[in-house]
């Protein structure tokens, strides 16, 4: 499925929200009392149903722990300083024969916050729509890239023995279903072969993805990865790219079984602490309150500057504190392997808007060596090794995005990459 179509079908959740809310209001008092004892209240469910509402999503895409279940990822140790570089004058953008300054472009492209680093130094930082340096923004599917980093750490520690091990070797519950003989490598590449479509069709006959979204995230009745136990197979593992958040949820399950730790604990001790994060983060969680698992496929939340630290660490080959003399947080060589892309066929690339995929990470353009963590609604950590540039853009795109939006954002990234510090726009 193309990213544009994926966004479009998500719009149905917004349209159906009033229906869900009225259904809750009409429920018998006894049913409402029972729900209050076992899960979120009708009022909380109604708020969660409005998560993607374009009228308010600039605000619902931040501090999501106030509405959803969450698992804390505390910071520890000294924060890694982010040095200030020579200020970057952000380039102007031209569209339809009209030239606009950065501020107008940022509004046009639904920007909540943006930060640029060049050569390890912050050269531009911007907070919009009443956000600030303490605001914790949702990553959406950028979390998939962070999951791949954790897989690399577990592999380096020997807790995952080989990427060619099967998912069922670590999670026996998966052996009888479509994931049973898919390897960890194939799942990292979104080539598990299972019969799953990232399509959010709500209504009387909801799709599997929509059912998972409603029951695991909105209502807290199940865990996101539960359907992986019984899901069937559609293609041979490794043969076909199929973007599936369920694949990443399975990777999270494998990580917890392999390491013997909750994902939030492993994230804190192996990634967030060593990264030198300046603020605590959190994963959103699925399932009943206190019983679910971190939503590692779609829901890491952190401040803008810590997302930039992650991007800089990736640029520096998994080191924190610079390529020379820095601490190796991610095993040497993992970033190169993780960002070695399998190119999409030309026809699929046109539909998907991007060029290829590595381990839970996108090739979004033809820039040599460049790659990006990408999340729903315009979340990016774009890494451009040739110019040693990291760009973080956190956004609130509407569920049905304008067709020009993604291409225009990538083009603007290219303009930023080519703009030297202190240059005039």
Sine and cosine of phi, psi and omega as CSV:
sin_phi,cos_phi,sin_psi,cos_psi,sin_omega,cos_omega
0.00,0.00,0.64,-0.77,0.06,-1.00
-0.96,0.29,0.44,-0.90,0.04,-1.00
-0.88,0.47,-0.58,0.81,-0.02,-1.00
-0.90,0.43,-0.68,0.73,0.02,-1.00
-0.92,0.39,-0.63,0.77,0.05,-1.00
-0.84,0.54,-0.72,0.70,0.03,-1.00
-0.89,0.45,-0.65,0.76,-0.08,-1.00
-0.90,0.44,-0.68,0.73,-0.04,-1.00
-0.95,0.31,-0.40,0.91,0.08,-1.00
-0.90,0.43,-0.41,0.91,-0.01,-1.00
-0.86,0.50,-0.41,0.91,-0.01,-1.00
-0.88,0.47,-0.52,0.85,0.00,-1.00
-0.90,0.43,-0.59,0.81,0.04,-1.00
-0.93,0.38,-0.70,0.72,-0.03,-1.00
-0.89,0.45,-0.55,0.84,-0.06,-1.00
-1.00,0.03,-0.13,0.99,-0.07,-1.00
-0.83,0.55,-0.72,0.69,0.01,-1.00
-0.87,0.49,-0.54,0.84,0.03,-1.00
-0.90,0.43,-0.71,0.71,0.00,-1.00
-0.89,0.46,-0.67,0.75,-0.03,-1.00
-0.90,0.43,-0.67,0.74,-0.02,-1.00
-0.93,0.36,-0.54,0.84,0.05,-1.00
-0.90,0.45,-0.63,0.78,0.05,-1.00
-0.90,0.44,-0.67,0.74,-0.02,-1.00
-0.89,0.46,-0.55,0.84,-0.06,-1.00
-1.00,0.09,-0.14,0.99,-0.04,-1.00
-0.91,0.41,0.57,-0.83,0.04,-1.00
-0.84,0.54,0.45,-0.89,-0.03,-1.00
-0.87,0.49,-0.59,0.81,-0.01,-1.00
-0.90,0.43,-0.63,0.78,0.02,-1.00
-0.92,0.39,-0.66,0.76,0.02,-1.00
-0.90,0.43,-0.62,0.78,0.03,-1.00
-0.90,0.43,-0.66,0.75,0.02,-1.00
-0.90,0.44,-0.67,0.74,0.01,-1.00
-0.89,0.46,-0.61,0.79,-0.02,-1.00
-0.90,0.45,-0.51,0.86,-0.02,-1.00
-0.97,0.24,-0.52,0.85,-0.16,-0.99
-0.94,-0.35,-0.21,0.98,-0.07,-1.00
-0.31,-0.95,-0.28,-0.96,-0.05,-1.00
-0.92,0.40,0.50,-0.87,0.03,-1.00
-0.95,0.31,0.29,-0.96,0.08,-1.00
-0.82,0.57,-0.60,0.80,0.00,-1.00
-0.91,0.41,-0.65,0.76,0.03,-1.00
-0.92,0.39,-0.67,0.74,0.04,-1.00
-0.86,0.52,-0.67,0.74,0.01,-1.00
-0.88,0.47,-0.64,0.77,0.06,-1.00
-0.90,0.43,-0.69,0.72,-0.01,-1.00
-0.90,0.44,-0.56,0.83,0.02,-1.00
-0.90,0.43,-0.37,0.93,-0.02,-1.00
-1.00,-0.06,0.15,0.99,-0.10,-0.99
-0.79,0.61,-0.69,0.72,-0.09,-1.00
-1.00,-0.10,0.08,1.00,-0.05,-1.00
-0.86,0.51,0.89,-0.47,-0.08,-1.00
-0.91,0.42,-0.26,0.97,0.04,-1.00
-0.95,0.30,-0.40,0.92,-0.10,-0.99
-0.72,-0.70,0.05,1.00,-0.17,-0.99
-0.94,0.34,-0.25,0.97,0.16,-0.99
-0.85,0.52,-0.47,0.88,-0.02,-1.00
-0.98,-0.19,-0.55,0.83,0.00,-1.00
-0.96,0.28,-0.23,0.97,0.04,-1.00
-1.00,0.02,0.30,0.96,0.06,-1.00
-0.69,-0.73,0.44,-0.90,0.07,-1.00
0.75,0.67,0.75,0.66,-0.09,-1.00
-0.94,0.33,-0.23,0.97,0.03,-1.00
-0.92,0.39,-0.22,0.98,0.05,-1.00
-0.97,0.23,-0.29,0.96,-0.06,-1.00
-0.86,-0.51,-0.55,0.84,-0.06,-1.00
-0.94,-0.34,0.30,-0.95,0.15,-0.99
-0.90,0.44,0.50,-0.87,-0.05,-1.00
-0.51,-0.86,0.29,-0.96,0.07,-1.00
-0.76,-0.66,0.87,-0.49,-0.11,-0.99
-0.93,0.36,0.62,-0.79,0.14,-0.99
-0.85,-0.53,1.00,0.01,-0.08,-1.00
-0.95,0.31,0.48,-0.88,0.14,-0.99
-0.99,0.14,0.28,-0.96,0.05,-1.00
-0.41,-0.91,0.45,-0.89,0.03,-1.00
0.96,0.28,-0.06,-1.00,-0.02,-1.00
-0.94,0.34,0.62,-0.78,0.08,-1.00
-0.96,0.29,0.66,-0.75,0.05,-1.00
-0.95,0.32,0.87,-0.49,0.01,-1.00
-0.89,0.45,0.62,-0.78,0.14,-0.99
-0.95,-0.30,0.96,-0.28,-0.04,-1.00
-0.93,0.37,0.54,-0.84,0.07,-1.00
-1.00,0.01,0.77,-0.64,0.07,-1.00
-0.99,-0.15,-0.03,-1.00,0.08,-1.00
-0.88,0.47,0.78,-0.63,-0.11,-0.99
-0.83,0.55,0.66,-0.75,0.04,-1.00
-0.99,-0.11,0.84,-0.55,0.13,-0.99
-0.98,0.18,0.94,-0.34,-0.11,-0.99
-0.90,0.44,0.68,-0.73,-0.08,-1.00
-0.93,0.37,0.46,-0.89,0.14,-0.99
-0.96,0.27,0.31,-0.95,0.01,-1.00
-0.81,-0.58,0.65,-0.76,0.02,-1.00
-0.91,-0.41,0.78,-0.63,0.02,-1.00
-0.58,-0.81,0.75,-0.66,0.02,-1.00
0.86,0.52,0.53,0.85,0.01,-1.00
0.99,0.14,-0.01,1.00,0.02,-1.00
-0.94,-0.35,0.69,-0.72,0.02,-1.00
-0.98,-0.21,0.73,-0.69,-0.04,-1.00
-0.77,-0.64,0.51,-0.86,0.08,-1.00
-0.96,0.27,0.15,-0.99,-0.02,-1.00
-0.78,0.62,-0.72,0.69,-0.10,-1.00
-0.85,0.53,-0.66,0.75,0.01,-1.00
-0.94,0.35,-0.65,0.76,0.04,-1.00
-0.90,0.44,-0.65,0.76,0.00,-1.00
-0.87,0.49,-0.68,0.73,0.05,-1.00
-0.92,0.40,-0.66,0.75,-0.02,-1.00
-0.87,0.49,-0.55,0.84,-0.06,-1.00
-0.97,-0.26,0.38,0.92,0.19,-0.98
0.86,0.50,0.72,0.70,-0.09,-1.00
-1.00,0.04,0.79,-0.61,0.14,-0.99
-1.00,-0.05,-0.61,0.79,-0.01,-1.00
-0.32,-0.95,0.47,-0.88,-0.02,-1.00
-0.47,-0.88,0.61,-0.79,0.00,-1.00
-0.60,-0.80,0.65,-0.76,0.03,-1.00
-0.83,-0.55,0.74,-0.68,0.13,-0.99
-0.87,-0.49,0.68,-0.73,0.13,-0.99
-0.78,-0.63,0.77,-0.63,-0.03,-1.00
0.79,0.61,0.63,0.78,0.08,-1.00
0.99,0.17,0.13,0.99,-0.02,-1.00
-0.85,-0.53,0.59,-0.81,0.02,-1.00
-0.97,0.23,0.86,-0.51,-0.01,-1.00
-0.92,-0.40,-0.18,0.98,0.05,-1.00
-0.37,-0.93,0.67,-0.75,-0.01,-1.00
-0.48,-0.88,0.78,-0.63,-0.12,-0.99
-0.58,-0.81,0.76,-0.65,0.07,-1.00
-0.88,-0.48,0.69,-0.72,-0.11,-0.99
-0.75,-0.66,0.27,-0.96,0.13,-0.99
0.84,0.54,0.71,0.70,0.06,-1.00
0.92,0.39,0.34,0.94,0.14,-0.99
-1.00,-0.03,0.24,-0.97,0.02,-1.00
-0.43,-0.90,-0.14,-0.99,-0.10,-0.99
-0.91,0.41,-0.28,0.96,0.01,-1.00
-0.99,-0.11,-0.08,1.00,-0.03,-1.00
-0.95,0.30,0.76,-0.65,0.05,-1.00
-0.98,-0.18,0.92,-0.39,-0.07,-1.00
-1.00,-0.08,0.51,-0.86,0.06,-1.00
-0.99,0.17,0.63,-0.78,0.00,-1.00
-1.00,0.10,-0.38,0.93,-0.28,-0.96
0.73,0.68,-0.69,-0.72,-0.20,-0.98
-0.96,0.27,0.02,1.00,0.23,-0.97
-0.84,0.54,-0.40,0.92,0.04,-1.00
-0.86,0.51,-0.43,0.90,0.03,-1.00
-0.89,0.45,-0.67,0.74,0.05,-1.00
-0.89,0.45,-0.64,0.77,0.01,-1.00
-0.91,0.42,-0.58,0.82,0.07,-1.00
-0.89,0.46,-0.66,0.75,0.03,-1.00
-0.89,0.46,-0.59,0.80,0.08,-1.00
-0.87,0.49,-0.68,0.73,0.00,-1.00
-0.92,0.39,-0.58,0.81,0.08,-1.00
-0.89,0.46,-0.66,0.75,0.04,-1.00
-0.88,0.47,-0.64,0.77,0.04,-1.00
-0.90,0.43,-0.73,0.68,-0.01,-1.00
-0.89,0.45,-0.59,0.81,0.06,-1.00
-0.91,0.42,-0.69,0.72,0.01,-1.00
-0.90,0.44,-0.51,0.86,0.02,-1.00
-0.99,0.12,-0.09,1.00,-0.02,-1.00
0.99,0.17,0.12,0.99,0.01,-1.00
-0.98,0.21,-0.52,0.85,0.31,-0.95
-0.98,-0.19,0.85,-0.53,-0.14,-0.99
-0.96,0.27,-0.65,0.76,-0.05,-1.00
-0.38,-0.93,0.56,-0.83,0.10,-1.00
-0.93,0.37,-0.25,0.97,0.01,-1.00
-1.00,-0.06,0.07,1.00,0.20,-0.98
-0.92,0.39,0.47,-0.88,0.01,-1.00
-1.00,0.06,0.48,-0.87,0.00,-1.00
-0.82,0.57,-0.63,0.77,-0.01,-1.00
-0.92,0.40,-0.29,0.96,0.06,-1.00
-0.93,0.38,-0.45,0.89,-0.04,-1.00
-0.96,-0.27,-0.50,0.87,0.02,-1.00
-0.81,-0.58,1.00,0.00,-0.07,-1.00
-0.84,0.55,-0.45,0.89,0.01,-1.00
-0.87,0.50,-0.34,0.94,-0.05,-1.00
-1.00,0.04,-0.16,0.99,-0.18,-0.98
-0.88,0.47,-0.56,0.83,-0.10,-1.00
-1.00,0.06,-0.16,0.99,-0.04,-1.00
-0.97,-0.24,-0.21,-0.98,-0.07,-1.00
-0.90,0.45,-0.42,0.91,0.00,-1.00
-0.99,0.11,-0.15,0.99,-0.17,-0.99
-0.82,0.58,-0.67,0.74,-0.05,-1.00
-0.93,-0.36,0.23,0.97,0.13,-0.99
-0.98,0.18,0.68,-0.73,-0.01,-1.00
-1.00,0.09,0.30,-0.95,0.05,-1.00
-0.87,0.50,-0.64,0.77,0.02,-1.00
-0.87,0.49,-0.71,0.70,-0.02,-1.00
-0.90,0.43,-0.59,0.81,0.02,-1.00
-0.94,0.33,-0.64,0.77,0.08,-1.00
-0.85,0.53,-0.58,0.82,-0.04,-1.00
-1.00,0.06,0.07,1.00,-0.09,-1.00
0.86,0.51,0.68,0.73,0.01,-1.00
-0.76,-0.65,0.65,0.76,-0.04,-1.00
-0.93,0.36,-0.48,0.88,-0.02,-1.00
1.00,0.05,0.03,1.00,-0.05,-1.00
-0.97,0.24,0.33,-0.94,-0.08,-1.00
-1.00,0.04,0.98,0.21,-0.06,-1.00
-0.65,-0.76,0.68,-0.73,0.06,-1.00
-0.82,-0.57,0.77,-0.64,-0.01,-1.00
-0.97,0.24,0.93,0.38,-0.07,-1.00
-0.76,-0.65,0.85,-0.53,-0.11,-0.99
-0.98,-0.20,0.97,0.24,0.06,-1.00
-1.00,-0.06,0.94,-0.34,0.03,-1.00
-1.00,-0.07,0.02,-1.00,0.03,-1.00
0.90,-0.43,-0.40,-0.92,-0.10,-0.99
-0.92,0.38,-0.53,0.85,0.00,-1.00
-0.82,-0.58,0.97,0.25,-0.11,-0.99
-0.94,0.35,0.51,-0.86,0.11,-0.99
-0.94,0.34,0.23,-0.97,0.01,-1.00
-0.87,0.49,-0.68,0.73,-0.01,-1.00
-0.88,0.48,-0.65,0.76,0.02,-1.00
-0.92,0.40,-0.65,0.76,0.03,-1.00
-0.88,0.47,-0.70,0.72,0.03,-1.00
-0.88,0.48,-0.71,0.70,-0.01,-1.00
-0.85,0.53,-0.74,0.68,-0.07,-1.00
-0.93,0.36,-0.75,0.66,-0.13,-0.99
-0.98,0.18,-0.54,0.84,-0.06,-1.00
-1.00,0.01,-0.60,0.80,-0.14,-0.99
-0.98,-0.21,-0.75,0.67,-0.08,-1.00
-0.98,0.20,-0.74,0.67,-0.10,-0.99
-0.98,-0.18,-0.24,0.97,0.04,-1.00
0.90,0.44,0.61,0.79,-0.06,-1.00
-0.99,-0.15,-0.25,0.97,-0.05,-1.00
-0.46,-0.89,0.13,-0.99,0.09,-1.00
-0.99,-0.11,0.55,-0.84,-0.10,-0.99
-0.83,0.56,-0.64,0.76,-0.11,-0.99
-1.00,0.07,-0.05,1.00,-0.05,-1.00
-0.81,0.59,-0.69,0.73,-0.03,-1.00
-0.91,0.42,-0.26,0.97,0.01,-1.00
-0.91,0.42,-0.35,0.94,-0.03,-1.00
-0.94,0.35,-0.61,0.79,-0.11,-0.99
-0.93,-0.38,-0.08,1.00,-0.06,-1.00
-0.88,0.47,0.56,-0.83,0.00,-1.00
-1.00,0.03,-0.08,-1.00,-0.02,-1.00
-0.94,-0.34,0.62,-0.79,0.01,-1.00
-0.93,-0.36,-0.65,0.76,0.00,-1.00
-0.71,-0.71,0.22,-0.98,0.04,-1.00
-0.92,0.40,0.72,-0.69,0.02,-1.00
-0.81,0.59,0.71,-0.70,0.02,-1.00
1.00,-0.02,-0.19,0.98,-0.14,-0.99
-1.00,0.02,-0.51,0.86,-0.20,-0.98
-0.66,-0.75,0.75,-0.66,0.10,-1.00
-0.96,0.29,0.77,-0.64,0.06,-1.00
-0.55,-0.84,0.96,-0.27,-0.07,-1.00
-0.90,0.43,0.87,-0.49,-0.11,-0.99
-0.56,-0.83,0.91,-0.41,0.08,-1.00
-0.89,0.47,-0.45,0.89,0.06,-1.00
-0.87,0.50,-0.58,0.81,0.07,-1.00
-0.84,0.54,-0.71,0.70,-0.04,-1.00
-0.94,0.35,-0.59,0.81,0.08,-1.00
-0.87,0.48,-0.61,0.80,0.06,-1.00
-0.91,0.42,-0.64,0.77,0.06,-1.00
-0.87,0.50,-0.63,0.78,0.05,-1.00
-0.89,0.45,-0.64,0.77,0.03,-1.00
-0.90,0.43,-0.70,0.72,0.05,-1.00
-0.87,0.50,-0.70,0.72,0.00,-1.00
-0.87,0.50,-0.68,0.73,-0.01,-1.00
-0.91,0.41,-0.64,0.77,0.03,-1.00
-0.94,0.33,-0.64,0.77,-0.04,-1.00
-0.93,0.36,-0.63,0.77,-0.08,-1.00
-1.00,-0.04,-0.33,0.94,-0.08,-1.00
0.96,0.29,0.31,0.95,-0.03,-1.00
-0.78,-0.63,0.47,-0.88,0.18,-0.98
-0.89,0.46,0.53,-0.85,-0.08,-1.00
-0.88,0.47,-0.61,0.79,0.00,-1.00
-0.91,0.41,-0.57,0.82,0.03,-1.00
-0.94,0.35,-0.69,0.72,0.01,-1.00
-0.91,0.42,-0.65,0.76,0.04,-1.00
-0.87,0.49,-0.69,0.72,-0.04,-1.00
-0.91,0.42,-0.71,0.71,-0.12,-0.99
-0.99,0.14,-0.52,0.86,-0.10,-0.99
-0.98,-0.19,-0.39,0.92,-0.08,-1.00
-0.84,-0.54,-0.82,0.57,-0.17,-0.99
-0.95,0.33,-0.65,0.76,0.06,-1.00
-0.92,0.39,-0.81,0.58,0.02,-1.00
-0.87,0.49,-0.46,0.89,0.03,-1.00
-0.89,0.45,-0.45,0.89,-0.10,-0.99
0.99,0.17,0.57,0.82,0.00,-1.00
-0.86,0.50,0.56,-0.83,-0.02,-1.00
-1.00,-0.04,-0.23,0.97,-0.03,-1.00
-0.62,-0.79,0.45,-0.89,0.12,-0.99
-0.90,0.43,0.45,-0.89,0.03,-1.00
-0.82,-0.57,-0.05,-1.00,0.11,-0.99
-0.34,-0.94,0.46,-0.89,0.21,-0.98
-1.00,-0.07,0.67,-0.74,0.31,-0.95
-0.92,0.40,0.39,-0.92,-0.06,-1.00
-0.79,-0.61,0.41,-0.91,0.04,-1.00
-0.98,-0.19,-0.05,-1.00,0.18,-0.98
0.94,0.33,-0.09,-1.00,0.01,-1.00
-0.88,0.47,0.47,-0.88,-0.01,-1.00
-0.79,0.61,0.80,-0.60,0.05,-1.00
0.98,0.19,-0.05,1.00,-0.09,-1.00
-0.88,-0.48,-0.23,0.97,-0.10,-0.99
-0.99,0.14,-0.11,-0.99,-0.06,-1.00
-0.88,-0.47,0.46,-0.89,0.05,-1.00
-0.83,0.56,0.69,-0.72,0.01,-1.00
-0.99,0.11,0.97,0.24,-0.15,-0.99
-0.96,0.27,-0.19,0.98,0.00,-1.00
-1.00,0.04,-0.15,0.99,-0.18,-0.98
-0.33,-0.94,0.13,0.99,-0.25,-0.97
-0.45,-0.89,0.82,0.57,0.18,-0.98
-1.00,-0.05,0.59,-0.81,-0.08,-1.00
-0.75,-0.66,0.77,-0.63,-0.07,-1.00
-0.39,-0.92,0.18,-0.98,0.06,-1.00
-0.98,0.17,0.38,-0.93,-0.06,-1.00
-0.81,0.59,-0.73,0.68,-0.08,-1.00
-0.91,0.41,-0.49,0.87,0.05,-1.00
-0.97,0.23,-0.53,0.84,0.17,-0.98
-0.88,0.48,-0.61,0.79,0.04,-1.00
-0.91,0.41,-0.62,0.78,0.06,-1.00
-0.87,0.49,-0.64,0.76,0.06,-1.00
-0.88,0.48,-0.71,0.70,0.01,-1.00
-0.88,0.48,-0.66,0.75,0.01,-1.00
-0.92,0.40,-0.63,0.77,0.06,-1.00
-0.88,0.47,-0.65,0.76,0.04,-1.00
-0.91,0.42,-0.69,0.72,0.05,-1.00
-0.84,0.54,-0.61,0.79,-0.04,-1.00
-1.00,0.04,0.36,0.93,0.10,-0.99
0.94,0.34,0.46,0.89,0.02,-1.00
1.00,-0.04,0.12,0.99,0.01,-1.00
-0.99,-0.14,0.53,-0.85,0.11,-0.99
-0.92,-0.38,0.78,-0.62,-0.03,-1.00
0.99,-0.17,0.24,0.97,0.06,-1.00
0.96,-0.28,0.41,-0.91,-0.01,-1.00
-0.90,0.43,-0.58,0.81,-0.02,-1.00
-0.99,-0.12,0.93,-0.37,0.08,-1.00
0.99,0.10,0.05,1.00,0.00,-1.00
-0.98,0.22,0.22,-0.98,0.04,-1.00
-0.99,0.13,0.77,-0.64,0.00,-1.00
-0.99,0.15,0.98,-0.17,-0.02,-1.00
-1.00,0.05,-0.68,0.73,0.07,-1.00
-0.98,-0.18,0.72,-0.69,-0.06,-1.00
-0.77,0.63,0.64,-0.77,0.00,-1.00
-0.83,0.56,0.72,-0.69,0.02,-1.00
1.00,-0.03,-0.29,0.96,-0.05,-1.00
-0.92,0.38,-0.67,0.74,-0.01,-1.00
-0.88,0.48,-0.62,0.78,0.02,-1.00
-0.90,0.43,-0.69,0.72,0.02,-1.00
-0.92,0.40,-0.68,0.74,-0.06,-1.00
-0.90,0.43,-0.52,0.85,-0.06,-1.00
-0.96,-0.27,0.27,0.96,0.17,-0.99
-0.99,0.14,0.92,-0.38,-0.23,-0.97
-1.00,0.00,0.56,-0.83,0.25,-0.97
-0.99,-0.14,0.91,-0.42,-0.07,-1.00
-0.93,0.36,0.60,-0.80,0.09,-1.00
-0.98,0.19,0.51,-0.86,0.20,-0.98
-0.84,0.54,0.47,-0.88,-0.12,-0.99
-0.83,0.56,-0.69,0.73,-0.04,-1.00
-0.90,0.43,-0.68,0.73,0.01,-1.00
-0.93,0.38,-0.62,0.79,0.00,-1.00
-0.87,0.50,-0.60,0.80,0.03,-1.00
-0.91,0.42,-0.64,0.77,0.00,-1.00
-0.95,0.32,-0.65,0.76,-0.08,-1.00
-0.98,0.18,-0.29,0.96,-0.03,-1.00
0.98,0.22,-0.28,0.96,-0.01,-1.00
-0.90,-0.43,0.11,-0.99,-0.21,-0.98
-0.99,-0.17,-0.49,0.87,-0.07,-1.00
-0.09,-1.00,-0.03,-1.00,-0.11,-0.99
-0.55,-0.83,0.63,-0.78,0.06,-1.00
-0.95,-0.33,-0.83,-0.56,0.12,-0.99
-0.99,-0.11,0.99,-0.12,0.07,-1.00
0.86,0.52,0.44,0.90,-0.09,-1.00
-0.60,-0.80,0.59,-0.81,-0.14,-0.99
-0.98,-0.22,0.56,-0.83,0.31,-0.95
-0.99,-0.11,0.94,-0.35,-0.14,-0.99
-0.99,-0.16,-0.12,0.99,-0.04,-1.00
-0.40,-0.92,-0.15,-0.99,0.00,-1.00
-0.98,-0.22,0.21,0.98,0.04,-1.00
-0.92,0.39,0.78,-0.63,-0.08,-1.00
-0.84,0.54,0.85,-0.53,0.10,-1.00
0.98,0.20,-0.11,0.99,-0.05,-1.00
-0.97,0.26,0.50,-0.87,0.02,-1.00
-0.41,-0.91,0.17,-0.99,-0.06,-1.00
-0.47,-0.88,0.63,-0.77,0.37,-0.93
-0.98,0.19,0.69,-0.72,-0.08,-1.00
-0.73,-0.68,0.70,-0.71,0.06,-1.00
-0.79,-0.61,0.42,-0.91,0.06,-1.00
-0.73,0.68,0.57,-0.83,0.12,-0.99
0.93,0.38,0.42,0.91,0.18,-0.98
1.00,-0.03,0.55,0.84,0.07,-1.00
-1.00,-0.09,0.76,-0.64,-0.02,-1.00
-0.64,-0.77,0.66,-0.75,0.40,-0.92
-0.86,-0.51,0.98,-0.20,-0.09,-1.00
-0.99,-0.17,0.80,-0.60,-0.05,-1.00
-0.89,-0.45,0.82,-0.57,-0.05,-1.00
-0.85,-0.53,1.00,-0.01,-0.12,-0.99
-0.87,0.50,-0.58,0.81,-0.09,-1.00
-0.86,0.51,-0.61,0.79,0.01,-1.00
-0.96,-0.27,0.09,1.00,-0.02,-1.00
0.79,0.62,0.78,0.62,-0.01,-1.00
-0.90,-0.43,0.67,-0.75,0.13,-0.99
-0.83,-0.55,0.77,-0.64,0.03,-1.00
-0.83,-0.55,0.81,-0.59,0.09,-1.00
-0.92,-0.39,0.83,-0.56,0.08,-1.00
-0.81,-0.59,0.85,-0.53,0.01,-1.00
-0.91,-0.41,0.80,-0.60,-0.27,-0.96
-0.72,-0.69,0.08,-1.00,0.04,-1.00
-0.68,-0.73,0.77,0.64,0.00,-1.00
-0.82,0.57,0.54,-0.84,0.08,-1.00
-0.94,0.34,0.37,-0.93,0.01,-1.00
-0.84,0.54,-0.62,0.78,0.11,-0.99
-0.98,-0.20,0.97,-0.24,-0.12,-0.99
-1.00,0.10,0.56,-0.83,0.17,-0.99
-0.84,0.54,0.61,-0.79,-0.07,-1.00
-0.89,0.46,-0.44,0.90,-0.06,-1.00
-0.99,0.14,-0.22,0.98,-0.29,-0.96
-0.90,0.44,-0.83,0.56,-0.09,-1.00
-0.88,0.48,-0.71,0.71,0.00,-1.00
-0.88,0.48,-0.63,0.78,0.00,-1.00
-0.92,0.39,-0.61,0.79,0.03,-1.00
-0.90,0.43,-0.71,0.71,0.01,-1.00
-0.90,0.44,-0.64,0.76,0.05,-1.00
-0.88,0.48,-0.63,0.77,0.01,-1.00
-0.92,0.38,-0.61,0.79,0.10,-1.00
-0.83,0.56,-0.68,0.73,0.01,-1.00
-0.88,0.47,-0.64,0.77,0.03,-1.00
-0.91,0.42,-0.63,0.78,0.04,-1.00
-0.91,0.42,-0.69,0.73,0.01,-1.00
-0.85,0.52,-0.61,0.79,-0.05,-1.00
-1.00,0.07,-0.10,1.00,-0.01,-1.00
-1.00,-0.01,0.91,-0.42,0.02,-1.00
-0.95,0.30,0.43,-0.90,0.05,-1.00
-0.84,0.54,0.63,-0.78,0.03,-1.00
0.95,0.30,0.06,1.00,0.04,-1.00
-0.96,0.27,0.47,-0.88,0.05,-1.00
-1.00,0.07,0.64,-0.77,-0.02,-1.00
-0.94,0.35,0.00,0.00,0.00,0.00
